[in-house]
């Protein structure tokens, strides 16, 4: 792992920064994106339009953004973290007011050249602001209740705004991503234990209350839970997506049906086959080997981030890198779990593979932060 | 806030430790995801692959065209016609009500039907086609087709539906088809998947029902790729349906029509049967009704009218009607006595008008009696006392055995609905069903076809054919299936002394040709075509002593449904039998006046192959016959479509 060796004694400057990018990480990210292009080409029935070509343009844009973010020193990003956070909160509020309604939820702001999903942007700016907060905070105070309340507020504000869009998946992802940064910063584990315990207790109470006089949720919400637990009980209704995606996955076998041969996805059995359920197409067409390869690529990306974080002495850089990695992890873990029937269906895309401009741009920019942390690490 | 070196290091260590915990968690999660992948994609791969195939390939059934039904001359009795329908798929429109509203202005559909169709559409999945209206005229159909752009979701479709061009004349033979009901599925246990396709019709009555399996054909299969909502994406392969087999009946449409028209206004039935082959050339039941009503779905009002009609148009009386055969049964009693050797061929018995049995008197229909009667006279003049006498000698068992030998009390298998078996009573039967002992009086009643004995017109026709030929002729309704003419083997000779049969035939000849014969009025003038027959007048009630006292014994004085049934059985030509006939006119009065004339017309019509010439009738009757023929509204039936063998030409 020679590329992990740090021989340079001083921080590079100017164009030489390009040479000191973590090129292995870039290759990994590009590989994942290329898998995405292939799958989008396949689900369009062997056509670049409507998805693959657009996704490539966005990748090109995102790639440039990533390089720009990477060459800007990491301390600049730390200094603008709070501003970025405030801007994204304003955009989230703006979505409430001027947003475009799509698929029953207000998620987009039309910027003219592209439609921006502020909730995606917020996932990263939230990580940035929390990392900056803990960089600023005296580490002895980090478990003080008052200083725990501040980041909790910083997290719950965008989570609340996203939740009312409504976009449960993104809200959950933000919540977990923010909590992850707090955990990494070293907030006392008793807080997490308390939150997890009360969460489990709440879920238990909700399930227990079904059919009782104090029932906590509506009937249809219980139906959804029941369908998640047993998707085949309603194969043409709510359980349809889960059942169909499992059939697609399962029929892939070891090596898959071959590129463009996935009958499930080619025949439009799958809804949202180009977005949240694109993993099924990959799994069907390239089998267990293909699906596992993607998982390995994702885990390698995480590995590079963790190594970068651990090697840097800069606290902000370290927290932001790990926060980005954890957010990235949450994306693919929730998406895969959902598609494979391990988690309820919530709208979370497969990162860098699913069709979607905002996620692509935001994630590449976030990996720009990781690269910046890598290049501008203290020597 | 400035941090000390130590604090920074401590903090970095903490981040590192937590990073390792988080990294471990992420790796473990990755492991779980990989394990799940392996489970779904490797361990359960074959299950899911099957499910995926199922998803991908849908099988649609293609309806086979139903076999056509022809008469013995190749004239079509049941045809398939184009049915123009409009079907609706809800998913193709956002404005269901608007589309239906626009559609209702193009086709003739009333508000109730429209509301019904709307409900049916909303009850189904959006992609399922639902029939909105069918049996549209070509004008309506093309109006819908032309306006298709303004009717999203509406498709005009053409399918095949049954039509019976000769309508009411054949409903009691051909029957009709109807939609597949739950009741049908339950009672038949038929599991053919084609039954599940919308709009499929199955035979519900008579030949259509009896030969359903031959007529239906086999469904074709269309393999289509569909998505799992069942929406067809494209056609992969198709196997065309096998059409049902074309069926040729033994019926002669011309004769059938003649018989139906001849009996119009009566509650009656008539059978004309080929005595050699058993071919049923006419099988008429009156009144009748239009089977096309049932194919299209009969209205409740029409159905109630049919159901409540006291002439029972819905009944096919030829096989379902059971009547006391009356004097037409006397041939059985006589043959039983002759075969048992209990009477001499030339024996005479004196009829005084009644027989006394204990305290009971059994009357002859002729109050004053017939005087000395031999066998021939007893048939010809239908003396009852003669049979009261000989039946006491032969006994009920002998009579019953002879009856079964001639097909009475036997169910003749035909592809018709509700075939009745009739009843030939015996001691055991009475003991089992009435819990009473057999009385001699019962035998006397049976000897003249009264009492418990019941027979259908079909059984009487079979009996007559067997008397005419001396062979165990069986009735036959199917002449050919898919062009293969089935030629039945000649029937086995009956185990009856031919001399005895000849005596019976002579008696039957006298009935129609001797001056004192009961059917002399319905004789045939043409000596080549003389009829041998037997009249029957069967009581549907007992004449009470009070009625006898007041003299109310005349049929015309009674309400219709209490009058006697009129029967006639016979065959012609008497010396070279070709056709047997049986006619029952319900509550028609006397067999000689109500049934015999019909039987003569049918036999002559069958023998001539056309409306019989007046020269066949006695001179003094010709004017009345001519007038009747002029008033008969016969359907002109097109010339035949058969080759010299009588097979249908393609």
Interface residues (C-beta under 8 A of the other chain):
Chain A: X136 X137 X138 X139 X140 X180 X183 X184 X185 X186 X235 X236 X240 X244 X246 X247 X248 X249 X250 X251 X252 X253 X254 X263 X264 X267 X268 X269 X283 X287 X288 X291 X292 X295 X298 X299 X302 X303 X306 X309 X310 X313 X315 X318 X319 X322 X325 X326 X329 X333 X336 X337 X340 X342
Chain B: X1 X3 X7 X8 X10 X11 X12 X14 X15 X16 X18 X19 X21 X22 X23 X26 X27 X29 X30 X32 X33 X34 X36 X37 X38 X40 X41 X42 X44 X45 X47 X48 X49 X51 X52 X55 X56 X125 X225 X226 X227 X228 X229 X233
